[in-house]
Amino acid sequence: MTATVVHTIETAEDANKKAVHDDMISPRFYTTDFAAMDRISVEPVRAEWDRMMAEYEGDNNHDHFQRDEAFAGEVAAGMASLSPEMRQEFMDFLVSSLTSEFSGCVLYNEIRKNVTNPDIKQLMTYLARDESRHAGFINLSLRDFNLGIDLGNLKRTKKYTFFKPKYIYYATYLSEKIGYARYITIFRQLEKHPEKRFHPIFRWFELWCNDEFRHGESFALIMRANPKLLSGGNKLWIRFFLLAVYATMYVRDHTRPMLHEAMGLDSSEYDYQVFRITTEITKQVFPLALDTDHPDFRRGLERLFALSQAMAKAKARGGVVGKLQQGVCAVKAAATFARLYLMPVIQQDLSPQVRMEPAW
């Protein structure tokens, strides 16, 4: 399976264009209804909430995102072994990861500035702090290659998507938990095979993903404190966001097959392992799960990836024919997504204890 690289990243200008670029699989920036966020109550889970706020205040990762003396030497040794194509995939991974982390930082900071609810304001302050560290740490690695992102310009120029607060809860909870599952799966693989760790940033992934896990716990508490978010017609939205997040991850990861191969991972098996971990985690809050191991589900994701590749080729072709081909691909992708959405789901009971520990 070969990758389709839409934006070759050779200069800082290329990297910044990639970060600002919007398509179906690129990380997005969001805004929301701040007045509705202000009305959220966490009283039904007050005890767990206060314990979590104490954890945030303790800031056990405050000195984690510091590069050690070995960092530069590991970068030089590891990157010298990479082919130009593999280097492109890794740069794409770093830019995409930074954009995703900074997206969270921007959203959380905007909510913090626009609400007066002390619980939400305090949470958003801590979340923005953590995501800012993550984005800054990735940006240092990009600067090693003179590819640093201008975060101020990114905030000003990237397009924002409006999401209702409940969509923010579903999507952010999922993105934080799936982020944990992605990072811990890579960390465990490279822990067993350190010879495949071609860049030192992967050494930081265990404690990094514990931040992601805790962020997800915060949104789990908000949703369990407001059970209407998990019942009735909202189950349809949960189903939608599960599928959208999984499908986006699958398509994006399969544009970087060499990245996973270099770590000793198969892109498909890596993704399904991440899906399985995420499904186990989401039992704490979601009343349903997708049957990601069903053969029809897997075939559907394969088709979405094939259609995304065809759409990229049609876009590159341009002209009237190219636009027609893009339209056909978009219709086929929508139909495939609809079939996946209508597949039977797995009903599950919520765990009696809301909080979970990062045990994977």
HELIX and SHEET records of a PDB file:
HELIX    1   1 ALA A   12  VAL A   20  1                                   9    
HELIX    2   2 PHE A   34  ASP A   38  1                                   5    
HELIX    3   3 GLU A   43  VAL A   45  5                                   3    
HELIX    4   4 ARG A   46  GLY A   58  1                                  13    
HELIX    5   5 PHE A   71  MET A   79  1                                   9    
HELIX    6   6 PRO A   84  ASN A  114  1                                  31    
HELIX    7   7 PRO A  118  ARG A  143  1                                  26    
HELIX    8   8 LEU A  151  THR A  157  1                                   7    
HELIX    9   9 PRO A  165  LYS A  192  1                                  28    
HELIX   10  10 PRO A  194  LYS A  196  5                                   3    
HELIX   11  11 PRO A  200  TRP A  204  5                                   5    
HELIX   12  12 PHE A  205  ALA A  225  1                                  21    
HELIX   13  13 PRO A  227  LEU A  230  5                                   4    
HELIX   14  14 ASN A  234  ASP A  253  1                                  20    
HELIX   15  15 PRO A  257  ALA A  262  1                                   6    
HELIX   16  16 SER A  267  ILE A  281  1                                  15    
HELIX   17  17 THR A  282  GLN A  284  5                                   3    
HELIX   18  18 PRO A  295  ARG A  317  1                                  23    
HELIX   19  19 GLY A  319  TYR A  341  1                                  23    
SHEET    1   A 2 PHE A  29  THR A  31  0                                        
SHEET    2   A 2 TYR A 160  PHE A 162  1                                        
SHEET    1   B 2 LEU A 288  ALA A 289  0                                        
SHEET    2   B 2 ILE A 346  GLN A 347 -1                                        
END                                                                             
